[in-house]
Amino acid sequence: MKLVRTILVMLVAVALLLGTSTFTAFAAEGPGSNPATAMYIDNVAHSIPGKSMQYYRFEYAGDNSTIQLNLVNGVRGNVAFNVYTPEQINESTWWLLPPIGRGTAPSCYQPANPDRDPICSPFASDLVWVGKFYTPGTYYVEVQNLSEQPQNFTLEIRGISVRLCPVSAQLCPPMKLIPNS
């Protein structure tokens, strides 16, 4: 019985040590390494390490107005993105949930004459997501680097009811409207 108790105490001690070191490592990761440290989208270029993810956020009024996210040149790069609602991120197992949206390549317009090349918009090489919600709150974008090498990317957002803040801001100042283009 004494041996069993000793083994149990040792197992609990190991579990506590592992749990503490895992939590410390998770908390010590840099800004944007998880939704709790997500940076505000700022429409400027960033870099992401190989085979990693970075999280960004934006505030939305929940008035069912259109939101558009563009990952500039995402079709040509090895960078992708997913969109999550506040409700999804608030779930304890949010990482198991499918995103509410993903960046996808827009299709080009096919002209009536098949001998002509397709007519593509200037954003044809971007990954794009367009959506709208009735729920106000903080929405999240997970940017994924699918390659082994670091990648540069620019994540842009547009919408009349989207509020952006500087990356360094802890609290978001009053709403700054971002017009649709």
Secondary structure, DSSP 8 states (H G I E B T S, - for coil): -HHHHHHHHHHHHHHHHHHHHHHHHHHHS-TTSSGGG-EE--SSEEEE-TT-EEEEEEEE--SS--EEEEETTTTTSSEEEEEE-HHHHHSTTGGGS--SEE-B----B--SSTTS--B--TTTTSEEEEE--SS-EEEEEEEEE-SSS-EEEEEEEEBTTEE---TT-SS--S---B---
